[in-house]
Amino acid sequence: MHSFLRYSLSTSTPFGVARSELESLYPVIDDRWNQKIDRARYIVSVYDSHLLIAAGIVHDSVIAPTSVMGALELGCMSVRPEYRRRGIRQQITKLRLDFVLRTGSTPITVIDSDNPGSWAAYERSEVWERERSFEYQGQVKYIYRGVPALTELTATTSNLELPMLAAQRNSTPLPAVWGFDEPSEVKQMS
């Protein structure tokens, strides 16, 4: 089965309808979630027709006690369960990481200790290193930061665009009230 997913990229903080739509995607809306959204620098939203199926946020470090000055966190990613295992998370991560590195910032990510699949992947990665762990509201979290080699890798490929950024643009942009800057269509295979 083939479906066309629309990736929307935004540097605007979502308000109104866009924020409500994001809230519908995330299972927990708490103070930390609101802080992340309020401090969003970049948002990747993925649509199947008019249904928001996934999103990922880049924001400044809200509560992560990182020692990296000016770090930007790849956080707040969610994909509807019925759309998982299609490579959507990887595409969202690539877009967010590319944005952070192009700003010249150091990327960090915070992984909950109760998410062993994610932190195990970061532990095996050659481009992420664990900076430290910390406790937030009774839960242990791990901060991973991009290693210098990650920045160097991006510098050597900076003239190349990610396939989705070079994709043909959607002829019907999302309503301006949603604040999405660059809608595009990408063919996803499942």
Secondary structure as UniProt FT lines:
FT   STRAND          2..10
FT   HELIX           16..25
FT   HELIX           31..38
FT   STRAND          40..48
FT   TURN            49..50
FT   STRAND          51..60
FT   TURN            69..70
FT   STRAND          72..79
FT   HELIX           81..83
FT   HELIX           88..102
FT   TURN            103..104
FT   STRAND          107..112
FT   TURN            113..114
FT   HELIX           116..124
FT   STRAND          128..136
FT   TURN            137..138
FT   STRAND          139..146
FT   HELIX           148..156
FT   TURN            157..159
FT   TURN            163..166
FT   HELIX           176..178
FT   STRAND          182..189
//
